[in-house]
């Protein structure tokens, strides 16, 4: 039975959930497609940023990457040094390659994601790097996400 107190709690919870969703999706996203990816990558390459610090979450995991002169110098994954050999995969160029692979998988109806997949992205307007990416759809065991938390280009 719904009394006044329960209605207030339910309305508050709904409002907080709506606010959280709006904050999470605050940047407008567009469908991930070849054109948007090529344009963003061209903006990134034209910006010629070869040294930067980046913090981002991918699939809920926190990555902290330090790139100097185009090479990954340091990476932390959830606060720990990873035991991986392909550290370049976590640079901006690596993130673009990841999005390229995602696009290939999305556009292949017989691919690993199947049909009815929605993939949306937001690239930085001027510098082109990915700020947010979300993939979801029916039949997927889990979606995919990327959220840039902090990006600091450095003078060389």
Buried (B, 14 or more C-beta within 10 A) or exposed (E): EEEEEEEEEEEEEEEEEEEEEEEEEEBEBEEBBEEBBEEBBEBBEEBEBEBBBBBBBBEEEEBBBBBBEBEBEEBBBEEEEEEEEEBBBBBBBBBBBBBBEBBEBBBEEEEEBBEEBEBBBBBBEEBBBBBBBBBBBEEBEEBBBBBBEEBEBEEE
